[in-house]
Amino acid sequence: MLCRVCVCMLRGGTGQLFTGTGDLTFQHHATTQSLRRSREAGCLICIALVSECRKQENFDILEDQSISIQARLSETRDLSQPDEIIYRLDFDVQKKWSRTFALRPTTQENLHQLRTPKSLNTDSDEVFMLANNWIANCHCANFWEDPEQRWYPKRLLDLKWLRRAKGIGELRALQILSNNHNLEHTKIKLVDTDAIDIASKTNNRFVTLSHCWGTPKSVQSLLKLTSRSEGRFIREGIEFREFSKTFRDVMLFVSRLDRVGYLWIDSLCIKQPITGPGVNAKDSESDWLEQSRWMDKIYQKSFLNVSATASLDGDQGLFRTRFPEYLWEDEINLNPVGTNSIGADRRVEANEDRLTRCTIIDVSFWDDLVEQAPVNRRAWVLQERIMCPRVLHFCKDQIAWECAEFQRAEGHPEGLPTWRKKLGEIVDEGLFKGLSMEDGLRLRRIRLKGYPDPDTHIPNLYVYELWKRIVEAYSKMKLTVSRDKLIALSGIAKRFSEDTQCRYIAGMWLNYLESQLLWQVEDLFKDGMFENQSKRDPSRAPSFSWASLDTPHGLTYGEATDYEPHPDKELFFRVVKHNIVLADDKNEFGLIKEGQLWLKVQHLRRIRIHRLEPPFRVPFSWQLYETDPTIRHGNARMGEYYNMYLDAPESDRDIFEEEAELYCMAAAYGERTVKQSSRSLICLLLKLRGFREDGCREFKRIGLTKLSNYWDDRGQKALREARLDETICLC
């Protein structure tokens, strides 16, 4: 469904502005009132534009006011069919933020059967049947048909009494429910899985749940497995009414699935550490550590992962009311006359229509629906989502599906392109759950942008590319318990270690560790200024590891490269020794107590760091220590450099103290995936902690800086004019 404004613009050319370019430009809505009316009418484009406006802090879409929205229609290539033309529709809102759509001409190849959702809630039979259809068409969990490949976690919630209470029967693989029974006092028992008959073909599958704890108001949300509650959960069971709404909803849904008899929920199947009189704290802690070693397998061997994707806490449940008409037609008859290639065709008269039936694809649709939903901002959930065979997302107004074969949404039941907008370009990053070499190759090609790959000789190059994407996504996510930063990623790390056959070093890999150490924190550009909101927790990882930081806006992970064919000219330090002390000797991918790296460095110069005030747009700069800071050229100090990325300036306040000894260590030329003239000298910024017993100087990493080949040539020479061969310790 499209509103009159959008239809008249795309088909009739209403509001066209003459800009002198090869693209078509239109004036769109002029008031927030008009935009809201179109949104309320169910226009899929205007719904997305309102959503974009609501993300902005200083703009109230509910206030009647003028608004500037311009649309630009241009031609580009279909990322899945490079020989085919598609149309790109960019909306510029208030000249501050944007939204992009792709209009793909409808052909016999991409023609799909339209579907008309009618139900007003996602708990309907209509939605359940669609989910069952996706399950039936996915082959990612076929191991459940072979008893020898099945595996169960230590504990599961047994749903058999709930199935019986609901009067579930089977009809053509669709579970039918009777609503005649009061379920409030039905018992759900915790069972030891040693008693499960693996060879049984009846109700032997288990499902996992991804959810947010949040801050719910209900007392039910406090229900969890501890050394105190374990006996009751096993012997007596838990009454259905005791569970949070999310837990009750998922149990009702899962109990309808074919041959599913068990449910795994982390807080109810792993003992949660508690303290108090008569509590065996060591027992609960050891159980948590033991089960966390198997986290990858728990999700990997599940039949399905159900995700309460849109829920902030346990009170919000799984299901949502919705306007089904918002999920209807997504096509338009487009009149593209005037865009680049068609405008150049002299045989087409200026006033002639050339209508093309197109499917409208919101490039940010999957991000808004799934990626940025509350549950997928949780660090633990990234692992759950990647490791399980398939995920069924219960979103804000529809369900969505994700597996290694395809992704779907109720509004796009027959297929959804894996397109994303990145740095202004539409790119095809593939399926997020895709962990094949082809997926890694695709990501690498996107970064290279046609530049020849200098590292094709590196074994497992595309595995490292996949790891880079995972770390960059994971770095933006939130943790309830700070210490979990590494252990919440341990299952994925274990999976990658099998591919790389490489030692894991606090979130990085020993092979090509030098280049991976050159990660950088991403700043936020807001109101004309860059700001850094990162915080450091030194108790969970050493300073050289990205895992020591909470970075709300993410980080850019270092490349995996050996700097061939000229490592002696491009790499200026080496890792010569490492020491990682584990909290759990049986889990090399979990919690760590401490870590050190010993680096053989060639260039290390003392510096000072300055805080900057407007008119500077960056908050900090650095300068060689021996340079006089009082000599200025206008607002700038002599020999001052601005392209720097401090790790956590609000946590590392000691770096601004007068007595702090700060150093700049020339590290390497990078990045390797850009042309030679665009590569900078990358340097680590360090703070001296003192001297170790062996006489080695000990440093803490505080950030990273880059000196361009063109603008900062003098700084590069100054940093590298003196060479030393010193071994330092980084911790």
Residue pairs with C-beta under 8 A, 6 or more apart in sequence:
1 41
1 42
1 43
1 44
1 325
1 326
1 328
1 329
2 10
2 43
2 44
2 45
2 329
2 332
2 360
3 37
3 38
3 41
3 43
3 45
3 46
4 38
5 14
5 28
5 29
5 34
5 38
5 43
5 46
6 28
6 38
6 43
6 45
6 46
6 332
7 332
8 14
8 15
9 15
9 26
9 28
9 71
10 73
10 89
10 103
10 332
10 333
10 334
10 335
11 332
11 333
11 334
11 335
11 355
12 335
13 24
13 26
13 335
13 338
14 26
15 26
15 27
15 28
16 24
16 25
16 26
16 338
17 25
17 26
17 27
17 70
18 25
19 25
22 74
22 339
22 340
22 343
23 72
23 73
23 74
23 339
23 340
24 72
24 73
24 74
24 336
24 338
24 339
25 70
25 71
25 72
25 73
26 70
26 71
26 72
26 73
27 69
27 70
28 69
28 70
28 71
28 91
29 35
29 38
29 46
29 49
29 67
29 69
30 66
30 67
30 68
30 69
31 64
31 65
31 66
31 67
32 53
32 61
32 62
32 63
32 64
32 65
32 66
32 67
33 64
35 46
35 49
35 50
35 53
35 61
35 67
35 69
36 50
36 61
36 62
38 46
39 46
39 47
39 49
39 50
42 323
42 325
42 326
42 328
44 326
44 330
44 360
44 362
45 91
45 101
45 360
45 362
47 326
48 99
48 101
48 362
48 364
48 365
48 368
49 69
49 91
49 93
49 99
50 61
51 368
52 93
52 97
52 98
52 99
52 364
53 59
53 61
53 93
54 61
55 97
56 96
56 97
59 94
67 93
67 94
68 92
68 93
68 94
68 95
69 91
69 92
69 93
69 94
70 91
70 92
71 89
71 90
71 91
71 92
72 89
72 90
72 92
73 87
73 88
73 89
73 336
73 339
74 87
74 88
74 90
74 339
74 340
75 85
75 86
75 87
75 88
75 336
75 339
75 340
75 341
76 85
76 86
76 87
76 88
76 102
76 426
77 83
77 84
77 85
77 86
78 84
78 85
78 86
78 104
79 417
79 419
79 426
79 427
79 428
80 417
80 428
81 109
84 105
84 107
85 105
85 341
86 102
86 103
86 104
86 105
87 102
87 103
87 104
87 105
87 334
87 336
87 339
87 358
88 100
88 101
88 102
88 103
88 426
89 100
89 101
89 102
89 103
89 360
90 98
90 99
90 100
90 101
91 98
91 99
91 100
91 101
92 98
93 99
99 362
99 364
100 363
100 364
100 421
100 426
101 360
101 361
101 362
101 363
102 360
102 361
102 363
102 417
102 419
102 426
103 332
103 334
103 358
103 359
103 360
103 361
104 110
104 358
104 359
104 361
104 417
105 356
105 357
105 358
106 331
106 357
106 358
106 359
110 359
110 415
112 413
112 414
112 415
113 414
114 328
114 329
115 413
115 414
116 324
116 328
117 126
117 127
117 324
117 327
117 328
117 398
117 410
117 411
118 126
118 324
119 125
119 126
119 127
119 324
120 321
120 322
120 323
120 324
121 319
121 320
121 321
121 322
122 318
122 319
122 320
122 322
122 394
122 397
122 398
122 399
123 249
123 252
123 253
123 318
123 319
127 398
127 399
127 410
128 253
128 256
129 174
130 399
130 410
130 413
131 392
131 399
131 401
132 173
132 174
132 257
132 258
134 392
134 401
134 408
135 257
135 304
135 390
135 392
136 173
138 389
138 390
138 401
138 403
138 405
138 406
139 405
140 389
140 390
140 403
140 404
140 405
141 302
141 303
141 304
141 389
141 390
143 149
143 150
143 301
144 150
144 205
144 303
147 198
147 199
150 198
150 204
150 301
151 297
151 301
152 193
152 196
152 198
152 206
152 262
152 301
153 193
153 206
153 264
153 269
153 291
153 294
153 297
153 298
154 192
154 193
154 269
154 291
154 294
155 190
155 191
155 192
155 193
155 225
155 264
155 269
155 270
156 190
156 191
156 193
156 196
156 206
156 262
156 263
156 264
156 269
157 188
157 189
157 190
157 191
157 251
157 262
157 263
157 264
157 265
157 268
157 269
158 188
158 189
158 190
158 191
158 261
158 262
159 188
159 203
159 251
159 254
159 255
159 260
159 261
159 262
159 263
160 203
160 261
161 186
161 187
161 188
161 189
161 237
162 183
162 186
162 188
162 240
162 251
162 252
162 255
163 203
163 255
163 261
165 181
165 183
165 186
166 177
166 178
166 179
166 181
166 183
166 252
166 255
167 177
167 178
167 180
167 181
168 175
168 176
168 177
168 178
168 255
168 256
169 175
169 176
170 176
170 258
173 258
175 255
175 256
175 257
175 258
177 256
183 240
184 239
184 240
184 241
185 239
185 240
185 241
186 239
186 240
187 236
187 237
187 238
187 239
187 240
188 237
188 238
188 239
188 240
188 243
188 251
189 233
189 234
189 236
189 237
189 238
190 225
190 230
190 233
190 234
190 237
190 238
190 268
190 269
191 234
191 262
192 234
196 204
196 262
197 204
198 204
201 259
202 259
202 261
203 259
203 260
203 261
203 262
204 259
204 261
204 262
205 257
205 259
205 260
205 261
205 262
205 303
206 260
206 261
206 262
206 263
206 264
206 302
206 303
207 254
207 257
207 260
207 262
207 263
207 264
207 302
207 303
207 304
207 305
207 306
208 263
208 264
208 265
208 298
208 299
208 302
208 304
208 305
208 306
208 384
208 388
209 246
209 247
209 250
209 263
209 264
209 265
209 305
209 306
209 307
209 308
210 305
210 306
210 307
210 308
210 309
210 375
210 378
210 381
210 384
210 385
210 391
211 246
211 250
211 265
211 307
211 308
211 311
211 314
211 375
212 308
212 311
212 312
212 313
212 314
212 374
212 375
212 378
213 221
213 267
213 313
213 314
213 480
214 311
214 312
214 313
214 314
214 315
214 374
215 313
216 244
216 313
216 314
216 315
217 315
218 244
218 245
218 314
218 315
220 241
220 242
220 243
220 244
220 245
220 247
220 314
221 244
221 313
221 314
221 315
223 238
223 242
223 243
223 244
223 247
223 267
223 268
224 267
224 268
224 272
225 233
225 267
225 268
225 269
225 270
225 271
225 272
226 271
226 272
226 274
226 279
226 284
227 271
227 274
227 279
227 280
227 283
227 284
228 274
228 279
230 271
232 238
233 268
238 268
240 248
240 251
243 251
244 314
244 315
245 314
245 315
245 316
245 317
246 308
246 311
246 313
246 314
246 315
246 316
246 317
246 318
247 265
247 268
247 314
248 317
249 308
249 317
249 318
249 319
250 263
250 306
250 308
250 318
251 263
253 306
253 318
254 260
254 263
254 306
257 303
257 304
260 303
260 304
264 298
264 302
266 380
269 291
270 287
270 288
270 291
270 292
271 283
271 284
271 287
271 288
272 284
272 288
273 281
273 284
273 285
273 288
274 281
274 284
275 281
289 583
289 584
289 587
289 590
289 591
291 298
292 487
292 490
292 587
292 590
293 490
293 584
293 586
293 587
293 590
295 383
295 387
295 490
295 491
296 383
296 387
296 490
296 491
296 492
296 494
296 495
297 491
299 305
299 383
299 384
299 387
299 388
299 491
300 387
300 388
300 389
300 491
302 388
302 389
303 389
304 388
304 389
304 390
304 391
304 392
305 384
305 385
305 388
305 389
305 390
305 391
305 392
306 318
306 391
306 392
306 394
307 375
307 376
307 381
307 384
307 385
307 391
307 392
307 393
307 394
308 316
308 317
308 318
308 375
308 394
309 370
309 373
309 374
309 375
309 376
309 393
309 394
309 395
309 400
310 316
310 320
310 373
310 374
310 375
310 394
310 395
310 396
311 317
311 318
311 374
311 375
311 394
312 374
318 394
319 394
320 394
320 395
320 396
320 397
322 396
322 397
322 398
323 397
326 397
326 411
327 397
327 398
327 410
327 411
330 359
330 360
330 361
330 411
330 412
331 357
331 358
331 359
331 360
332 357
332 358
332 360
333 355
333 356
333 357
333 358
334 355
334 356
334 357
334 358
335 353
335 354
335 355
335 356
336 342
336 354
336 356
337 343
337 348
337 350
337 352
337 353
337 354
342 348
342 354
348 354
361 416
361 417
361 419
362 368
363 419
363 420
363 421
363 426
364 421
365 409
365 412
365 416
366 400
366 407
366 409
366 416
366 418
366 420
367 420
369 393
369 395
369 396
369 398
369 400
369 409
370 376
370 393
370 395
370 400
370 402
371 432
373 393
373 395
373 396
375 381
376 382
376 385
377 476
377 477
377 478
378 477
378 478
378 479
379 474
379 477
379 478
379 479
379 484
379 485
379 488
379 489
380 479
380 484
380 488
381 477
382 470
382 473
382 474
382 477
382 488
382 489
382 492
383 488
383 489
383 490
383 491
383 492
385 391
385 402
385 432
385 433
386 432
386 433
386 435
386 470
386 492
387 491
387 492
387 495
389 403
389 404
390 401
390 402
390 403
390 404
391 401
391 402
391 403
391 433
392 399
392 400
392 401
393 399
393 400
393 401
393 402
395 409
398 409
398 410
398 411
399 409
399 410
400 407
400 408
400 409
400 410
401 407
401 408
401 409
402 431
402 432
402 433
403 431
403 433
404 431
404 433
404 434
404 435
406 415
406 431
407 416
407 418
407 431
408 414
408 415
408 416
409 416
417 428
418 428
418 429
418 430
418 431
419 426
419 427
419 428
420 426
420 427
420 428
420 429
421 427
422 429
422 446
427 446
428 442
428 446
429 442
429 443
429 446
429 469
430 438
430 439
430 442
430 443
431 439
435 466
435 495
437 462
437 463
439 462
439 466
440 461
440 462
440 463
440 464
440 465
440 466
441 462
441 465
443 462
443 465
443 466
443 468
443 469
444 453
444 461
444 462
444 465
444 673
447 465
447 673
448 673
451 673
451 674
451 675
453 673
454 561
454 564
454 672
454 673
455 461
455 559
455 560
455 561
455 562
455 564
455 672
457 564
458 464
458 512
458 560
458 561
458 562
460 499
460 500
461 560
463 496
463 499
463 500
464 500
464 509
464 512
464 559
464 560
465 560
466 496
467 496
467 509
467 557
467 560
468 557
468 559
468 560
470 489
470 492
471 507
471 546
471 555
471 557
472 554
472 555
472 556
472 557
473 554
474 489
475 546
475 549
475 551
475 554
475 555
475 557
476 551
476 552
476 553
476 554
478 550
479 485
479 488
479 550
482 537
482 539
482 540
482 550
483 537
483 539
483 540
483 591
485 537
485 540
485 541
485 547
485 548
486 493
486 506
486 507
486 540
486 541
486 547
486 589
486 590
486 591
486 592
487 587
487 589
487 590
487 591
489 507
489 589
490 587
490 589
490 590
491 589
493 504
493 507
493 589
494 589
496 509
497 504
497 589
500 509
500 511
502 509
502 510
502 511
503 509
503 510
504 510
504 588
504 589
505 513
505 545
505 578
505 580
505 595
505 597
506 541
506 542
506 544
506 545
506 547
506 580
506 592
506 595
507 541
507 545
507 546
507 547
508 516
508 517
508 545
508 546
508 558
509 516
509 560
510 578
511 560
512 560
512 561
512 562
513 575
513 578
513 597
514 571
514 573
514 574
514 575
514 667
514 668
515 558
515 559
515 560
515 561
515 562
515 563
515 571
515 668
515 670
515 672
516 557
516 558
516 559
516 560
517 544
517 558
517 575
517 597
517 667
517 684
518 558
518 559
518 667
518 668
518 670
518 682
518 684
518 704
519 546
519 555
519 556
519 557
519 558
519 704
520 555
520 556
520 645
520 704
521 532
521 534
521 549
521 551
521 553
521 555
521 645
521 646
521 647
521 648
521 703
522 551
522 553
522 554
522 555
522 556
522 645
523 530
523 531
523 532
523 553
523 645
524 530
524 531
524 532
524 533
524 552
524 553
528 617
529 614
529 617
529 618
529 619
530 617
530 618
530 619
531 619
532 619
532 645
532 646
532 648
532 649
532 650
533 551
533 552
533 553
533 650
534 549
534 550
534 551
534 552
534 647
534 648
534 649
534 650
534 651
535 549
535 550
535 648
535 650
535 651
536 543
536 548
536 549
536 550
536 647
536 648
536 651
536 652
537 548
537 549
537 550
538 548
540 547
540 548
540 591
540 592
541 547
541 548
541 592
541 595
542 548
542 594
542 595
542 596
542 597
542 730
542 731
543 647
543 700
543 701
543 702
543 730
543 731
544 595
544 597
544 701
544 730
544 731
545 595
546 555
546 557
548 647
549 555
549 647
549 648
559 670
559 671
559 672
559 673
561 672
563 570
563 571
563 668
563 669
563 672
570 668
570 669
571 667
571 668
572 601
572 602
572 603
572 666
572 667
572 668
572 720
573 599
573 600
573 601
573 602
573 665
573 667
573 668
574 599
574 600
575 597
575 598
575 599
576 598
576 599
576 600
576 727
577 597
577 598
578 595
578 596
578 597
578 598
579 594
579 595
579 596
580 592
580 594
580 595
581 592
581 593
581 594
581 595
582 588
582 590
582 591
582 592
582 593
583 590
583 591
583 592
583 593
584 590
584 591
594 731
595 731
596 729
596 730
596 731
597 729
597 730
597 731
598 696
598 727
598 728
598 729
598 730
599 727
599 728
599 729
599 730
600 725
600 726
600 727
601 665
601 724
601 726
601 727
601 728
602 666
602 720
602 723
602 724
602 725
603 665
603 666
603 719
603 720
603 722
603 723
603 724
604 663
604 664
604 665
604 666
604 686
604 724
604 726
604 728
605 624
605 625
605 663
605 664
605 718
605 719
605 722
606 624
606 625
606 626
606 661
606 662
606 663
606 664
607 622
607 623
607 624
607 625
607 662
607 663
607 664
607 685
608 622
608 623
608 625
608 629
608 662
609 620
609 621
609 622
609 646
609 655
609 656
609 662
609 685
610 620
610 621
610 622
610 623
610 629
610 637
610 640
611 619
611 620
611 656
612 618
612 619
612 620
612 621
612 642
615 635
616 635
616 642
618 642
618 644
619 649
620 642
620 644
620 646
620 649
621 637
621 640
621 641
621 642
621 644
622 640
622 641
622 644
622 662
622 664
622 685
622 705
623 629
623 637
623 638
623 639
623 640
623 641
624 639
624 664
624 718
625 662
627 637
627 638
627 639
628 638
629 637
631 637
631 638
632 638
639 714
639 715
639 718
641 705
641 707
641 712
641 715
643 680
643 705
643 706
643 707
643 708
643 712
644 685
644 703
644 704
644 705
644 706
645 703
645 704
645 705
646 652
646 655
646 685
646 702
646 703
647 701
647 702
647 703
647 704
649 655
652 687
652 702
654 660
654 687
655 662
655 687
655 702
660 687
661 687
661 688
662 685
662 686
662 687
662 688
662 702
663 685
663 686
663 687
663 688
663 699
664 683
664 684
664 685
664 686
664 705
664 719
665 683
665 684
665 685
665 686
666 681
666 683
666 716
666 719
666 720
667 682
667 683
667 684
668 681
668 682
669 679
669 680
669 681
669 682
670 679
670 680
670 682
671 679
672 679
677 709
677 710
678 709
679 709
680 706
680 707
680 708
680 709
680 712
681 706
681 707
681 709
681 712
681 716
681 719
681 720
682 704
682 705
682 706
683 704
683 705
683 706
683 707
683 719
684 701
684 703
684 704
685 701
685 702
685 703
685 704
685 705
686 699
686 700
686 701
686 702
686 730
687 699
687 700
687 702
688 697
688 698
688 699
689 698
689 699
689 700
689 731
690 697
690 698
691 697
691 698
692 698
692 729
696 727
696 728
696 729
697 726
697 728
697 729
698 728
698 729
698 730
698 731
699 728
699 729
699 730
699 731
700 730
700 731
701 730
707 715
707 716
707 719
709 716
